[in-house]
Amino acid sequence: MADTMKGLKRTDYCGDVTEIGKEVVVGGFVDRIRNKGGVIFIVLRDRTGVVQLLFNDETEKELFDKAASCRSEYVLMAKGVVRERESKNDKLKTGHIEVFVTDLRVLSKAQTTPFEITSETKVNEELRLKYRYLDLRRAPLQQNIIMRHRLAKVTREYFYENGFLEIETPMMMKSTPEGARDYLIPSRVHPGKFYALPQSPQIYKQLLMIAGYDRYIQLARCFRDEDLRADRQPEFTQIDLEMSFVDAEDIQECVEGFVQRAFKELMDVDIPTPLPRLTFADAMNRYGSDKPDTRFGFEIQDITENVRDMEFAVFRNAIEDGGSVRAVNVKNGAATYTRKEIDKLIDHAKGIGAKGLAYIRWADEPSCSFKKFLKDGEFEAICSAVGAEKGDLVLICADKTKTVLSTLGAIRLICGKRLDVIPDNTYNFLWITEMPFFEHDDENDTWVAAHHPFTMPMEECLEYLDSDPANVRAKAWDLVLNGTELSSGSMRITDFELQQKMFEALGMTDDEIQAKFGFLVDAYRYASPPHGGMGIGLDRLAMIMCRADSLKDVTAFPKVQNASELMSECPSSVDDESLDVLGITVVKPVDEENS
């Protein structure tokens, strides 16, 4: 039988034991054991770090034998006196001391784990996620989870100090269109009807402003049924905020203060404010992305006018079709990018949707993929336009401007990573402003809303709502960090007539408006202060602060690509009785019926 804790009470965490001569009681998992015959060292681990336990010829035989019986991952409590270590380890906070044990309790024994619990591991992710509770014992993950906790703490403290009220909004709500698919919950007492898990607390926080609560904050759980990627999970936490009697600059200034506080307090990094700003149009033209990584150069340059009169059909046809010709000068890229490597970039560009890439590779001698189409002086003119010199690689795309920008934006990032010019310890925050209000749906040749329908258009664009949707800009903005979108925000429509006009511009009928948003529309009839807000991705911010590669590294129990959790094997089937109560019948997919 396992020992009990009776008579022992933990006095210190393992990583905090430093005072020589102090009697301490510590508890944790056995990290590793060294048995040298007459001396046994047990390294005990908890969430704060490790401490070395010592058993030697001064130790009672029964206690020594118990220590010898311990194995990795056993749970122990130990009482003893802190001594100075003979062999010190300067890499550890506790590397100069050890605990000479006078009482040892084996509280729980562990069978051999499916993988070794070490800081560095090459074990495949699927196995680690299946045994996530073991993976979470590893120091790097524990540090990430603790950092996420500290970030949440700083968040609450900052917004509390700035007059925000933390108010919980419902986890079961009405299904409303917000851009992604809802997770739906069937109602037992309302057969055939469903609740939705919130994609965000958007409507409720606007209602709180109408109700007069002025400044709202919530670390809100949000749910979106969409395809997963490294920076996306089906459930996530959002630092959700809304403010009344403010404009966009007030909200951005408040968030800048939060960013500055969090990075200084948690990482001792100074973030200068105000944060730089780029309009959406400038971001796309310079970086080919609405969430640009500005830590390095390789900016996109428009060379349409420089090549307009050239005989190269690829350029000429793109321009005649209303497109453009643009280039990225990959400084010092010629040595790294051989012809074979350039071919890989061309294949990648084609995968994005471009027809290909033209290039100039200036190694010892300049080579040009379209040289035979050039007249005297035209090659030099292109190099001059993009600032190309010996050692550079110039990549050129000619197509519809939308395709050109997205292609070169992606190629720019690939080259930046390949040449290792993106600094690790730099944090480039950026506001993207003047977002487009509508997006063009090329497949259906129509304009659709780029934001939720309560986003305020810029006043100077109101006249274009019906006549020129491409020129309508929103009072909306994004917060970007190192190429990752952290947050979206906007001012909200509070004028009832303008809101009605916006619904109509989006093609909604009166019946649809009433069915989907009737309660909110009615609320605005009773007056509302001007307000706006944001939702900052706490998980994404933690991921960057921890320098992690994926949201899974800062989420205790994450989902994988197909939105399942490998440890608990959810989602799972439920019994027929539970389905009958809800009036639900599960229909097999057609391919299963035919198999």
Salt bridges, closest charged atoms under 4 A:
ASP3 OD2 - LYS66 NZ 2.91
ASP12 OD2 - LYS22 NZ 3.04
ASP16 OD1 - LYS93 NZ 3.54
ASP31 OD2 - ARG32 NH1 2.51
ASP31 OD1 - ARG45 NH1 2.69
GLU58 OE1 - ARG83 NH2 3.06
ASP65 OD2 - LYS61 NZ 2.74
GLU73 OE1 - ARG45 NH2 2.79
GLU73 OE1 - ARG137 NH1 2.85
GLU84 OE2 - LYS88 NZ 3.06
ASP103 OD2 - ARG105 NH2 3.04
GLU125 OE1 - LYS552 NZ 3.85
ASP135 OD2 - ARG128 NH1 3.08
ASP135 OD2 - ARG132 NH1 3.13
ASP135 OD1 - ARG138 NE 2.72
GLU157 OE2 - LYS153 NZ 2.67
GLU161 OE1 - ARG261 NH1 3.00
GLU166 OE2 - ARG156 NH2 3.00
ASP225 OD2 - ARG181 NE 3.96
GLU226 OE2 - ARG232 NE 3.49
ASP231 OD1 - ARG229 NE 2.89
ASP231 OD2 - ARG540 NH2 4.00
GLU235 OE1 - ARG221 NH2 2.99
GLU235 OE2 - LYS559 NZ 2.65
ASP240 OD1 - LYS205 NZ 2.86
GLU242 OE1 - LYS205 NZ 3.66
GLU242 OE1 - ARG492 NH2 2.83
GLU256 OE2 - ARG277 NH1 3.44
GLU265 OE1 - ARG261 NE 3.07
ASP268 OD1 - LYS264 NZ 2.91
ASP270 OD1 - LYS264 NZ 3.19
ASP293 OD2 - ARG295 NH2 2.66
GLU299 OE1 - ARG286 NE 3.04
ASP302 OD2 - ARG326 NH2 3.59
GLU305 OE2 - ARG308 NH2 2.64
GLU311 OE2 - LYS375 NZ 3.52
GLU341 OE2 - LYS344 NZ 3.69
GLU341 OE1 - ARG418 NE 3.75
ASP343 OD1 - ARG339 NE 3.21
GLU389 OE1 - LYS331 NZ 3.28
ASP392 OD2 - LYS331 NZ 2.66
ASP399 OD2 - LYS355 NZ 3.38
ASP424 OD2 - ARG547 NH2 3.39
GLU434 OE1 - ARG473 NH1 2.72
ASP442 OD2 - LYS402 NZ 3.88
ASP442 OD1 - HIS440 ND1 2.72
ASP445 OD1 - HIS440 NE2 3.00
GLU459 OE2 - LYS475 NZ 2.84
ASP466 OD2 - LYS501 NZ 4.00
ASP522 OD1 - ARG525 NE 3.42
ASP539 OD1 - ARG148 NH2 2.58
